[in-house]
Amino acid sequence: MSDNIIAVMIGVSTALGAFGLFALIWGVKTGQFDDVEKFLDGAKFDGEEELQDAIMMEKKKEEALKRKKEREKNYRPAD
């Protein structure tokens, strides 16, 4: 490849990288990534049934972890 082509490729890639960085900084400054209402909407639209399901799933997770720890504690390698 000639030196001119390499110089153009480096220039274009640097310009694209700078544009991407500028767009990211602009998005963060203007609040494009903020989701302020996420938790409020979750609490507002979740009913009692969904909350009971979440509690039940959490209990199942804890029980599964306890069973796993017991199996690991009682593990004996073969002789």
N, C-alpha and C positions, 0 to 999 in steps of 0.2 A: 504494500500500500504506500501511497505517497504521503509525504508529510502534511500536505494540504488537507487531505481527507481526514487524517487523524486529528488535526487541529479543529476542523469543522465538527467532527463527532464529539470531541471534548467540549467544545463551546455549546453545542446544542444540548448535550446531557447536563451541563452545568446550568444552563438557562432553564431547562425543565425542572431540575432539582430545586432551583431558587423559586420558581413559580409554585411548586408544590409546597415548599416551606412557607411561602407567603400566604397561600390559601389556608394552610393549617392554622397559622397564627391568627389570621383574620377570623376564621371560624371559631376559635377559642375565645377571642376577644368579644365577638358579637353574640356569644352564647348559643351557637348552633348545636353544641353537644349537651346542653343542659336539659334535664328532664325534671323540672321542678314538681310537676303534678303527678308523677308516677306513684308515689306512695299515698298521696291523698286520694287518687282515683282508685287505688287498690283497696283502701279502707272503705271508701264510699260504696263501691259496687260489690264487695264481697259480702255474702250473706252468712248467716249463722251456720248453715249446712257446710259451706266451703271451709269455714274455720274449724268445724268439728272434723272434717276430712283431713285438714292439715295437722291437727293434733294427733289423730289416729296414725297418720303416716310418720310423724315424728316418733311416736311410741314404737312403731314397728322397726324403725331405723335403730333405735336404742336397743331393742331386744335382739336384733340381728347382730349388733356389735358385741353385746354381752355373750351371745352364743359363740361368736367367732373367737372371742378372747378365751372362753372356756375350752374350746377345742384346741387352741394353741397351747393352753396351759397343760392340758392332759395329753399332749402329743408325746409319744415315745418312739424314737427311731428304731427300725428293725435291727436285730443283732447281726 
